Amino acid sequence: MKVVIAGGHGKVALLLEQLLSRRGDVVTGLIRNPAQAEALEEAGPRPGSWIWRRPPPTRSPGI
């Protein structure tokens, strides 16, 4: 099974990633900080880098 876990560096996520990887599932942990990738690799999943950026405010022409 393919599994994606948001918040992949959290305590529960790291444990779940280990259990699912041992079971043979393909696990991707989503993280915001690339420095956390090493911890995810040790747990077994493929680290997916997920960076959310707030879009800049838009202005209507003429205002």
N, CA, C and O atoms as CSV, one atom per row, in Angstrom:
chain,resi,resn,atom,element,x,y,z
A,1,MET,N,N,0.846,-1.155,0.000
A,1,MET,CA,C,0.000,0.000,0.000
A,1,MET,C,C,0.904,1.233,0.000
A,1,MET,O,O,1.973,1.217,0.610
A,2,LYS,N,N,0.484,2.295,-0.676
A,2,LYS,CA,C,1.199,3.572,-0.658
A,2,LYS,C,C,0.539,4.471,0.374
A,2,LYS,O,O,-0.677,4.662,0.362
A,3,VAL,N,N,1.364,5.026,1.278
A,3,VAL,CA,C,0.854,5.835,2.378
A,3,VAL,C,C,1.610,7.161,2.417
A,3,VAL,O,O,2.835,7.191,2.297
A,4,VAL,N,N,0.866,8.261,2.588
A,4,VAL,CA,C,1.464,9.584,2.764
A,4,VAL,C,C,1.061,10.077,4.145
A,4,VAL,O,O,-0.114,10.035,4.510
A,5,ILE,N,N,2.051,10.549,4.918
A,5,ILE,CA,C,1.777,11.021,6.269
A,5,ILE,C,C,2.183,12.489,6.367
A,5,ILE,O,O,3.356,12.831,6.222
A,6,ALA,N,N,1.196,13.354,6.615
A,6,ALA,CA,C,1.486,14.774,6.846
A,6,ALA,C,C,2.055,14.920,8.245
A,6,ALA,O,O,1.632,14.223,9.168
A,7,GLY,N,N,3.007,15.816,8.407
A,7,GLY,CA,C,3.656,15.962,9.709
A,7,GLY,C,C,4.569,14.792,9.975
A,7,GLY,O,O,4.618,14.276,11.091
A,8,GLY,N,N,5.296,14.369,8.954
A,8,GLY,CA,C,6.087,13.147,9.003
A,8,GLY,C,C,7.189,13.092,10.037
A,8,GLY,O,O,7.753,12.022,10.266
A,9,HIS,N,N,7.520,14.211,10.673
A,9,HIS,CA,C,8.588,14.208,11.659
A,9,HIS,C,C,8.056,14.162,13.089
A,9,HIS,O,O,8.841,14.176,14.038
A,10,GLY,N,N,6.745,14.107,13.256
A,10,GLY,CA,C,6.175,14.034,14.604
A,10,GLY,C,C,6.407,12.678,15.252
A,10,GLY,O,O,6.736,11.706,14.572
A,11,LYS,N,N,6.235,12.617,16.567
A,11,LYS,CA,C,6.498,11.374,17.308
A,11,LYS,C,C,5.636,10.214,16.822
A,11,LYS,O,O,6.141,9.117,16.583
A,12,VAL,N,N,4.350,10.454,16.679
A,12,VAL,CA,C,3.442,9.386,16.232
A,12,VAL,C,C,3.741,9.012,14.786
A,12,VAL,O,O,3.726,7.835,14.426
A,13,ALA,N,N,4.013,10.018,13.961
A,13,ALA,CA,C,4.305,9.753,12.550
A,13,ALA,C,C,5.559,8.905,12.388
A,13,ALA,O,O,5.573,7.977,11.580
A,14,LEU,N,N,6.612,9.209,13.144
A,14,LEU,CA,C,7.846,8.430,13.029
A,14,LEU,C,C,7.623,6.968,13.409
A,14,LEU,O,O,8.155,6.069,12.757
A,15,LEU,N,N,6.849,6.731,14.449
A,15,LEU,CA,C,6.544,5.356,14.858
A,15,LEU,C,C,5.707,4.649,13.787
A,15,LEU,O,O,5.982,3.506,13.423
A,16,LEU,N,N,4.696,5.338,13.297
A,16,LEU,CA,C,3.829,4.757,12.264
A,16,LEU,C,C,4.617,4.456,10.991
A,16,LEU,O,O,4.403,3.425,10.353
A,17,GLU,N,N,5.530,5.361,10.622
A,17,GLU,CA,C,6.349,5.146,9.431
A,17,GLU,C,C,7.210,3.896,9.576
A,17,GLU,O,O,7.360,3.132,8.623
A,18,GLN,N,N,7.775,3.683,10.762
A,18,GLN,CA,C,8.585,2.472,10.992
A,18,GLN,C,C,7.732,1.219,10.850
A,18,GLN,O,O,8.124,0.266,10.177
A,19,LEU,N,N,6.569,1.223,11.482
A,19,LEU,CA,C,5.701,0.037,11.451
A,19,LEU,C,C,5.230,-0.273,10.029
A,19,LEU,O,O,5.247,-1.429,9.606
A,20,LEU,N,N,4.815,0.748,9.299
A,20,LEU,CA,C,4.324,0.526,7.936
A,20,LEU,C,C,5.443,0.085,7.003
A,20,LEU,O,O,5.234,-0.774,6.147
A,21,SER,N,N,6.637,0.670,7.163
A,21,SER,CA,C,7.769,0.288,6.313
A,21,SER,C,C,8.164,-1.164,6.546
A,21,SER,O,O,8.457,-1.891,5.597
A,22,ARG,N,N,8.173,-1.585,7.805
A,22,ARG,CA,C,8.495,-2.985,8.116
A,22,ARG,C,C,7.483,-3.942,7.517
A,22,ARG,O,O,7.821,-5.067,7.150
A,23,ARG,N,N,6.246,-3.494,7.421
A,23,ARG,CA,C,5.171,-4.311,6.863
A,23,ARG,C,C,5.265,-4.408,5.336
A,23,ARG,O,O,4.609,-5.241,4.711
A,24,GLY,N,N,6.098,-3.535,4.751
A,24,GLY,CA,C,6.278,-3.581,3.300
A,24,GLY,C,C,5.544,-2.488,2.551
A,24,GLY,O,O,5.548,-2.475,1.320
A,25,ASP,N,N,4.914,-1.572,3.268
A,25,ASP,CA,C,4.215,-0.473,2.613
A,25,ASP,C,C,5.219,0.577,2.137
A,25,ASP,O,O,6.317,0.691,2.683
A,26,VAL,N,N,4.832,1.339,1.118
A,26,VAL,CA,C,5.644,2.447,0.618
A,26,VAL,C,C,5.148,3.701,1.327
A,26,VAL,O,O,4.020,4.141,1.109
A,27,VAL,N,N,6.002,4.275,2.181
A,27,VAL,CA,C,5.597,5.391,3.029
A,27,VAL,C,C,6.339,6.658,2.613
A,27,VAL,O,O,7.552,6.640,2.407
A,28,THR,N,N,5.602,7.746,2.494
A,28,THR,CA,C,6.186,9.053,2.231
A,28,THR,C,C,5.784,9.972,3.370
A,28,THR,O,O,4.596,10.175,3.621
A,29,GLY,N,N,6.771,10.529,4.062
A,29,GLY,CA,C,6.502,11.480,5.133
A,29,GLY,C,C,6.667,12.894,4.611
A,29,GLY,O,O,7.702,13.229,4.035
A,30,LEU,N,N,5.662,13.719,4.808
A,30,LEU,CA,C,5.730,15.107,4.365
A,30,LEU,C,C,6.303,15.976,5.473
A,30,LEU,O,O,5.852,15.930,6.618
A,31,ILE,N,N,7.302,16.766,5.113
A,31,ILE,CA,C,7.971,17.632,6.076
A,31,ILE,C,C,8.111,19.032,5.481
A,31,ILE,O,O,8.082,19.206,4.262
A,32,ARG,N,N,8.264,20.024,6.357
A,32,ARG,CA,C,8.507,21.393,5.899
A,32,ARG,C,C,9.982,21.743,5.964
A,32,ARG,O,O,10.455,22.576,5.191
A,33,ASN,N,N,10.710,21.122,6.872
A,33,ASN,CA,C,12.107,21.456,7.108
A,33,ASN,C,C,13.004,20.365,6.521
A,33,ASN,O,O,12.980,19.234,7.006
A,34,PRO,N,N,13.795,20.676,5.488
A,34,PRO,CA,C,14.665,19.663,4.884
A,34,PRO,C,C,15.647,19.037,5.873
A,34,PRO,O,O,16.127,17.928,5.637
A,35,ALA,N,N,15.956,19.725,6.978
A,35,ALA,CA,C,16.875,19.171,7.975
A,35,ALA,C,C,16.285,17.941,8.659
A,35,ALA,O,O,17.023,17.172,9.275
A,36,GLN,N,N,14.979,17.743,8.565
A,36,GLN,CA,C,14.326,16.593,9.188
A,36,GLN,C,C,14.375,15.341,8.318
A,36,GLN,O,O,13.959,14.269,8.757
A,37,ALA,N,N,14.877,15.463,7.099
A,37,ALA,CA,C,14.871,14.335,6.162
A,37,ALA,C,C,15.669,13.144,6.682
A,37,ALA,O,O,15.265,11.999,6.480
A,38,GLU,N,N,16.785,13.394,7.343
A,38,GLU,CA,C,17.616,12.294,7.842
A,38,GLU,C,C,16.865,11.434,8.853
A,38,GLU,O,O,16.964,10.208,8.818
A,39,ALA,N,N,16.118,12.064,9.750
A,39,ALA,CA,C,15.346,11.311,10.739
A,39,ALA,C,C,14.281,10.463,10.057
A,39,ALA,O,O,14.001,9.350,10.503
A,40,LEU,N,N,13.684,10.969,8.982
A,40,LEU,CA,C,12.680,10.195,8.266
A,40,LEU,C,C,13.315,9.005,7.561
A,40,LEU,O,O,12.747,7.913,7.544
A,41,GLU,N,N,14.488,9.212,6.982
A,41,GLU,CA,C,15.164,8.105,6.295
A,41,GLU,C,C,15.507,6.990,7.280
A,41,GLU,O,O,15.451,5.813,6.923
A,42,GLU,N,N,15.858,7.345,8.507
A,42,GLU,CA,C,16.148,6.328,9.521
A,42,GLU,C,C,14.899,5.554,9.909
A,42,GLU,O,O,14.984,4.377,10.262
A,43,ALA,N,N,13.738,6.202,9.846
A,43,ALA,CA,C,12.484,5.533,10.192
A,43,ALA,C,C,12.022,4.615,9.067
A,43,ALA,O,O,11.237,3.696,9.302
A,44,GLY,N,N,12.499,4.852,7.852
A,44,GLY,CA,C,12.126,3.970,6.753
A,44,GLY,C,C,11.429,4.621,5.582
A,44,GLY,O,O,11.586,4.126,4.466
A,45,PRO,N,N,10.665,5.699,5.747
A,45,PRO,CA,C,9.943,6.244,4.601
A,45,PRO,C,C,10.822,7.098,3.699
A,45,PRO,O,O,11.940,7.468,4.057
A,46,ARG,N,N,10.294,7.397,2.532
A,46,ARG,CA,C,10.939,8.345,1.633
A,46,ARG,C,C,10.500,9.737,2.070
A,46,ARG,O,O,9.298,9.994,2.141
A,47,PRO,N,N,11.414,10.633,2.361
A,47,PRO,CA,C,10.981,11.965,2.783
A,47,PRO,C,C,10.453,12.775,1.610
A,47,PRO,O,O,11.112,12.880,0.576
A,48,GLY,N,N,9.285,13.336,1.765
A,48,GLY,CA,C,8.726,14.234,0.776
A,48,GLY,C,C,8.820,15.643,1.327
A,48,GLY,O,O,8.344,15.910,2.430
A,49,SER,N,N,9.414,16.530,0.589
A,49,SER,CA,C,9.557,17.894,1.073
A,49,SER,C,C,8.289,18.664,0.734
A,49,SER,O,O,7.900,18.763,-0.430
A,50,TRP,N,N,7.671,19.188,1.729
A,50,TRP,CA,C,6.424,19.927,1.551
A,50,TRP,C,C,6.574,21.276,2.198
A,50,TRP,O,O,6.688,21.377,3.419
A,51,ILE,N,N,6.576,22.319,1.386
A,51,ILE,CA,C,6.733,23.663,1.913
A,51,ILE,C,C,5.510,24.469,1.523
A,51,ILE,O,O,5.212,24.637,0.340
A,52,TRP,N,N,4.811,24.964,2.521
A,52,TRP,CA,C,3.637,25.777,2.278
A,52,TRP,C,C,4.016,27.228,2.432
A,52,TRP,O,O,4.574,27.633,3.452
A,53,ARG,N,N,3.713,28.003,1.425
A,53,ARG,CA,C,3.976,29.441,1.493
A,53,ARG,C,C,2.672,30.181,1.257
A,53,ARG,O,O,1.908,29.863,0.345
A,54,ARG,N,N,2.440,31.159,2.089
A,54,ARG,CA,C,1.243,31.977,1.921
A,54,ARG,C,C,1.394,32.802,0.646
A,54,ARG,O,O,2.412,33.468,0.459
A,55,PRO,N,N,0.392,32.763,-0.231
A,55,PRO,CA,C,0.499,33.554,-1.464
A,55,PRO,C,C,0.459,35.047,-1.148
A,55,PRO,O,O,-0.184,35.466,-0.186
A,56,PRO,N,N,1.145,35.842,-1.956
A,56,PRO,CA,C,1.111,37.285,-1.705
A,56,PRO,C,C,-0.291,37.836,-1.956
A,56,PRO,O,O,-1.025,37.306,-2.789
A,57,PRO,N,N,-0.663,38.886,-1.248
A,57,PRO,CA,C,-1.989,39.463,-1.469
A,57,PRO,C,C,-2.084,40.021,-2.890
A,57,PRO,O,O,-1.125,40.565,-3.437
A,58,THR,N,N,-3.252,39.867,-3.449
A,58,THR,CA,C,-3.467,40.392,-4.801
A,58,THR,C,C,-4.260,41.691,-4.724
A,58,THR,O,O,-5.085,41.889,-3.833
A,59,ARG,N,N,-3.995,42.537,-5.651
A,59,ARG,CA,C,-4.696,43.823,-5.704
A,59,ARG,C,C,-5.367,43.935,-7.060
A,59,ARG,O,O,-4.812,43.552,-8.089
A,60,SER,N,N,-6.550,44.459,-7.029
A,60,SER,CA,C,-7.281,44.677,-8.270
A,60,SER,C,C,-6.712,45.912,-8.965
A,60,SER,O,O,-6.346,46.884,-8.304
A,61,PRO,N,N,-6.637,45.876,-10.318
A,61,PRO,CA,C,-6.149,47.053,-11.040
A,61,PRO,C,C,-7.053,48.256,-10.777
A,61,PRO,O,O,-8.275,48.118,-10.731
A,62,GLY,N,N,-6.464,49.409,-10.608
A,62,GLY,CA,C,-7.239,50.618,-10.426
A,62,GLY,C,C,-7.554,50.935,-8.976
A,62,GLY,O,O,-8.224,51.928,-8.692
A,63,ILE,N,N,-7.082,50.107,-8.054
A,63,ILE,CA,C,-7.374,50.395,-6.642
A,63,ILE,C,C,-6.141,50.939,-5.974
A,63,ILE,O,O,-6.169,51.247,-4.782
